[in-house]
Amino acid sequence: MKIDKEMVDRIAALAYLKFEDEEKEQIRKDLEKILGFVQKLNELDTSDVEPLIYLSDSTRVLREDTRPEQISRQEGLLNAPETDGEYFLVPKVIDDNNHSPK
């Protein structure tokens, strides 16, 4: 398959991308290389090759769920700019008079 400027323009439009002319030429060359690699793969006899489902033999790649160390309320408030001793104090961001739609 030959990749031409129009094909690059169609692909770019489908991906909502815009390229300068020199970028389009580089993309065209890259796409032709990719298709060349795929064509080389098509030349190989893979009839005796089992399809690859997983990339590793590892069956469990996730870590164990562990509960992280917790800090006390007082430790959590140590670096707070303002507290009342129990909670963070923050500026009010909602005006009580403007809470209903007009």
NORVEN-V852453 format. One line per field, one symbol per residue. phi: phi as a letter, one per 30 degrees, with the letter a starting at -180 (. if undefined). Layout:
phi = ???
//
This chain:
phi = .cccedddddddddchcbbdeddddddedddddddddddddddddcdccdedccdbddcbccdddbdddccdeddddecddbbcjbbdcbddccdddcccdc
//
